[in-house]
Amino acid sequence: MFKTFITLFLGIIFYSCSSAPEITKEEREEREEYKEPEVKSTGKGNLIIETAFDEQKNKMYSKSEDSIYLYWLNNQLLILGYQSRCNIFAINTLHKAGFKCPDVNTLTYDLMDTTRFLDIMPVIRINDLNEIEIGDLIVWNGHVIIFEKLVKIKNKNYAQAIWAGTRQEDNGENIMNNVIYGKYPLEGYFIIRRPQYK
């Protein structure tokens, strides 16, 4: 018994003092190259929300319109038919509010790519949904919303937000031109992007 204890004790000491496994030069350079972006709140989230409400009045987001303008790309005209416009609504809103925008037409698929646009819309890693800030973009593969606040209903989390693309009919109140201000369930895999002011 005593021998077993001594063997175990020496094993722990030896193991804890052993050196870390060798890493290759490529692995070391890769680790040094990536740095988690230091992102501070812009404090301009209310400006994004106010601009989104103003942009909601624009008829080009309506289901009846087949063309749309990309403000951030010098008002480039895009013929979409009846495709979702949530990505364009979000980025047009950011551009109009004075925030940095990509220099290309950007789909939600592109926004989900966590290696892109980090200098203008960094991905924010959160531990708690309360860390999402007003004006942040919440992005799923296929949808994006502009966050205003967190709402909890019967132990279920929702984002009070504004976004383009809904199955509900316009009502002239919270739904206009197929842009809705409402509650969106925070379910599935999503990422948070924090827009940066110019």
Salt bridges, closest charged atoms under 4 A:
GLU29 OE2 - LYS25 NZ 3.94
GLU36 OE2 - ARG125 NE 3.78
GLU38 OE2 - LYS40 NZ 3.62
ASP54 OD2 - LYS96 NZ 3.06
GLU55 OE1 - LYS96 NZ 2.88
ASP110 OD1 - ARG116 NH1 3.02
GLU133 OE2 - ARG194 NH1 3.62
ASP136 OD2 - ARG194 NH2 2.74
GLU187 OE2 - LYS156 NZ 2.95
